[in-house]
Amino acid sequence: MVDFRFDIRPLFPEAIVRVTSNLLPHTFRGDRRQCLDATSKMSEIIDRLGQLSATSQGLSKPVTTAQRLRMSENQTIYLLADTEAGHNGAVTGLLKVGNKDLYLFDETGQTRKVERAPSILDFYVHESRQRAGLGKRLFETMLREENWTPLKCSVDRPSEKLLAFFGKHYGLVRTIPQSNNFVLYEGYFNESNSSNGHAHEQSPQETKNGLHITNSPNTQLFGATYLGEDVNHRRRGSQQQKQNSSNVLLQQITQISPNGRYGARHPTCTMAEIISGISKCSTKVGGASSGESSSGNGDGNNIAEMMTAQMDLHHLEDEQQAHGHMNTKRMDLQEVADQEEAHFIRFGLQPSMEEPQPQFEPEPEPITPPSPPPKTHTPTPPSVRSPEVAESIIGENRRPAAFQLSKQHTGMKNRSFGVGMAVMPSSKMEFDQEEREDFGVVKINRPPGHDAHSPGHDNTDAVSTVSSGGGGGGGHLTNEGYNDLKFYHNRLW
Ligand SMILES: CC(=O)SCCNC(=O)CCNC(=O)[C@H](O)C(C)(C)COP(=O)(O)OP(=O)(O)OC[C@H]1O[C@@H](n2cnc3c(N)ncnc32)[C@H](O)[C@@H]1OP(=O)(O)O
């Protein structure tokens, strides 16, 4: 029993009271002074019961506090009291419910967005009163007041006791596995039961080759969901007529900008763009000289020409200005980067031969399932996807980039766009620091055994060699055959 230093009976004219964000029992009538007194006492009751519930469930901190209730507009706490107990009465149970916007899997594994889903958020009956029917009494009162049914309740990370409670009182046993902490019971999505509960339920989205694509944050962060082969078979009949609209949707989804803080524009990485530009130039020119087709896209050649011209200009300036005028060169390099950026934007929209557009065939191809919800009926506590899982999903199942995955999509940090294109796993990149603190050289694909400081080599490093090797094979490589790029950095960049 949970008793308090004050008399709880004025707060509980009924055995069960309902409390919302004003922290007053629904039965409360009184003046301003009484109101302050009542909210203060009610806060103490809620905090105490919330703490006991957390301890009972083994949680490190309570999910129910008066402060949280005060801040939430769509949550309600039901409190059960025994006014006969002791001198001041005792509070014996707490049930917190609310409406949540949830992305949920249905029985077939399709994602549905359910707005204002009825949710059981916290439930506690004091240990000394459990298994005496008080939980059911509290729950039934809540169902009546909220006009909910047990089947339509989503349960936030239920304990074993609560699962047993649902099984015993409502015959609810078979759950629909979810990827979040919520548990639903089979029948949740039945239309016949939709009279109460769901204020808004969106229809499942399109699928493509078993990849389930929605506008959900999960899809935007981790990519499409694989539903499994049997689901594919079931859908194949109707897939033909959906083909066209599906392609359109896929295109739309991949072009959706992430929302919120993920949608904020990130500062461009000039360094990576320059390296990327050199890599593309290298591939283009190299491909042409070796007889490979480079006619896939004119933009690549434009970039190569532009880079060559710009780097020639730098080379000339370097020779003229020797070691002075760092600022002038820095500005020129920035201009190159700016122009490149504009080209790469177009380049990204019309990928060259190195970045083929994904071509979707009508038949699904075998893909390792990244995250199909396990079809079991034993509720398991869902776990949060780690970045490594996201990485494996992307790595194994993503087709060649229809859109560039950035940390907006992967959740991974510090992924410089373009560096990977310039430096292959077998290659190495070196950063040499020159005398001045803000001046350095990047060397890419240096042949093994090359001494960075050996005489005769550093001269080529000290000036830009991207275009200075006119007599050499690639025109943008050093005499030794590695990509070489001079750069400046400044603490203010
Ligand atoms: C979303 C969430 O809030 S999850 C957290 C749920 N809360 C907890 O786990 C806190 C500790 N448990 C409790 O507070 C209570 O047991 C509640 C709230 C789950 C149920 O309240 P009670 O007053 O015990 O429920 P009530 O008496 O109406 O029903 C009893 C049934 O609940 C289940 N149950 C209650 N206690 C237990 C227990 N210790 N072990 C297994 N099942 C239990 C059983 O099905 C039981 O029926 P039975 O006695 O015939 O086996």
The ligand as a MOL file (V3000), in Angstrom:
LIG
                    3D

  0  0  0     0  0            999 V3000
M  V30 BEGIN CTAB
M  V30 COUNTS 51 53 0 0 0
M  V30 BEGIN ATOM
M  V30 1 C 3.0240 -0.9830 -20.5690 0
M  V30 2 C 3.3600 -1.3490 -19.1340 0
M  V30 3 O 3.0190 -0.6850 -18.2600 0
M  V30 4 S 4.2600 -2.7240 -18.8580 0
M  V30 5 C 4.4040 -2.8700 -17.1020 0
M  V30 6 C 3.2720 -3.5450 -16.4330 0
M  V30 7 N 3.4390 -3.4450 -15.0180 0
M  V30 8 C 4.1710 -4.3060 -14.2720 0
M  V30 9 O 4.7200 -5.2660 -14.7490 0
M  V30 10 C 4.2900 -3.9220 -12.8410 0
M  V30 11 C 4.0720 -5.1160 -11.9320 0
M  V30 12 N 2.7800 -5.7680 -12.1830 0
M  V30 13 C 1.6350 -5.1800 -11.8370 0
M  V30 14 O 1.6230 -4.0500 -11.4000 0
M  V30 15 C 0.3770 -5.9770 -11.9880 0
M  V30 16 O 0.6980 -7.3260 -11.9620 0
M  V30 17 C -0.4160 -5.7070 -13.2560 0
M  V30 18 C -0.6880 -4.2230 -13.3570 0
M  V30 19 C 0.3650 -6.1560 -14.4780 0
M  V30 20 C -1.6980 -6.4750 -13.1920 0
M  V30 21 O -2.4060 -6.0490 -12.0430 0
M  V30 22 P -3.2190 -7.1000 -11.1350 0
M  V30 23 O -3.9630 -6.3430 -10.1280 0
M  V30 24 O -2.2690 -8.1040 -10.6430 0
M  V30 25 O -4.1520 -7.7360 -12.2330 0
M  V30 26 P -5.4230 -8.6500 -11.9680 0
M  V30 27 O -5.4810 -9.1070 -10.5700 0
M  V30 28 O -6.6170 -7.9620 -12.5000 0
M  V30 29 O -5.0890 -9.8580 -12.9380 0
M  V30 30 C -4.2590 -10.8750 -12.4830 0
M  V30 31 C -3.6270 -11.5070 -13.6780 0
M  V30 32 O -2.5570 -10.6930 -14.1370 0
M  V30 33 C -1.4510 -11.5400 -14.3870 0
M  V30 34 N -0.4560 -11.3730 -13.3350 0
M  V30 35 C -0.5240 -10.5010 -12.3160 0
M  V30 36 N 0.5690 -10.6360 -11.5440 0
M  V30 37 C 1.3220 -11.5830 -12.0800 0
M  V30 38 C 2.5460 -12.1820 -11.7480 0
M  V30 39 N 3.2440 -11.8010 -10.6820 0
M  V30 40 N 3.0390 -13.1440 -12.5360 0
M  V30 41 C 2.3630 -13.5380 -13.6270 0
M  V30 42 N 1.1950 -13.0220 -13.9960 0
M  V30 43 C 0.6660 -12.0590 -13.2300 0
M  V30 44 C -1.9560 -12.9380 -14.3270 0
M  V30 45 O -2.5150 -13.2800 -15.5440 0
M  V30 46 C -3.0230 -12.7980 -13.3100 0
M  V30 47 O -3.9550 -13.8350 -13.3870 0
M  V30 48 P -3.7250 -15.1230 -12.4080 0
M  V30 49 O -3.5260 -14.5840 -11.0820 0
M  V30 50 O -4.9510 -15.9310 -12.5850 0
M  V30 51 O -2.5180 -15.7970 -12.9350 0
M  V30 END ATOM
M  V30 BEGIN BOND
M  V30 1 1 1 2
M  V30 2 2 2 3
M  V30 3 1 2 4
M  V30 4 1 4 5
M  V30 5 1 5 6
M  V30 6 1 6 7
M  V30 7 1 7 8
M  V30 8 2 8 9
M  V30 9 1 8 10
M  V30 10 1 10 11
M  V30 11 1 11 12
M  V30 12 1 12 13
M  V30 13 2 13 14
M  V30 14 1 13 15
M  V30 15 1 15 16
M  V30 16 1 15 17
M  V30 17 1 17 18
M  V30 18 1 17 19
M  V30 19 1 17 20
M  V30 20 1 20 21
M  V30 21 1 21 22
M  V30 22 2 22 23
M  V30 23 1 22 24
M  V30 24 1 22 25
M  V30 25 1 25 26
M  V30 26 2 26 27
M  V30 27 1 26 28
M  V30 28 1 26 29
M  V30 29 1 29 30
M  V30 30 1 30 31
M  V30 31 1 31 32
M  V30 32 1 31 46
M  V30 33 1 32 33
M  V30 34 1 33 34
M  V30 35 1 33 44
M  V30 36 1 34 35
M  V30 37 1 34 43
M  V30 38 2 35 36
M  V30 39 1 36 37
M  V30 40 1 37 38
M  V30 41 2 37 43
M  V30 42 1 38 39
M  V30 43 2 38 40
M  V30 44 1 40 41
M  V30 45 2 41 42
M  V30 46 1 42 43
M  V30 47 1 44 45
M  V30 48 1 44 46
M  V30 49 1 46 47
M  V30 50 1 47 48
M  V30 51 2 48 49
M  V30 52 1 48 50
M  V30 53 1 48 51
M  V30 END BOND
M  V30 END CTAB
M  END
